[in-house]
Amino acid sequence: MKKRIEHILRERRIELGMTQQEAALELGMSIHQYQRYEYGEHRLANCPMRIGLRICEVFELDPFEVVMIQNKNRKK
């Protein structure tokens, strides 16, 4: 089973011991904006590069892998 990026974001946030509120503050966005990414309402691959790179930095994710995961899941 392929993991969707929103599941990866949630798992990674929990691994890092962060709440959604803490993640949002660290990312400089509202909790509602962050939740849209974590719930899959907004695609990370389509967000502004600055936001996508910041999310990858905070969650220690490889930006290339994030985009590739979303592209693979999109082809289904």
N, C-alpha and C positions, 0 to 999 in steps of 0.2 A: 504494500500500500504506500502510495506516495504521500508525503506530508505536504500540506498546504502551508504557505508562508505565515498565515495568521496563527496556525498551531505552533509553528516554530517560534514566532514572536512571543506567544504566551508562555511556552515552555522555557524559553531563554530568560524572559523576565523573572519567572519564578525561580529558575536556577540562580539568578543573580540576587535573589532575595528582595525584589522590588515589588511594590504595589503598582497598580495602574496609575495612581496619583503621583507616586514617586517617579515613575517612568516619564509621565507627561511633563513633570517639572524639569527633569533632567534634559528632556528634549526641547523644552521651551515652547510647549504647546498646551492647549487645554486638554483636560482629561477626555472630553467628548471627541476631540480630534484624534487623540491617540487611540481611543476605543474603536473608532472607525477603521483604523488599520488592523488592530488586533482581531476585530470581528469579521474582517474581510470585506467591509463595505467600501473601502478604498484600496486599490491595488498599489503596493509599494513600487512596482515597476513603472507605474504611471505618475507617481508623485513628483514634485519638483526635486531635482537632483540634490539640492542642499538638504532637504528633509530626509530623503532616502539615505544619503551618506551619513547623516547625523544618527539616524536610527541604527544603521549598521555599526557605527562607531560605538554607540552606547551599549548595544547588545553584543558587540564583538562578533559580528557576522561579516562574511565576505560579500561585498555588494554584487559581484559577478554571479556568485552562487544564488543569491536572492532573486536576481532577475531571471536566471536560467530555470529555477524552480517554478517561478510563476509562468514562464513561457511554456514549459513542459506540461504543466497542469492545464493551461489554456487550450492546448492542442487536443485535449480529450474530447 
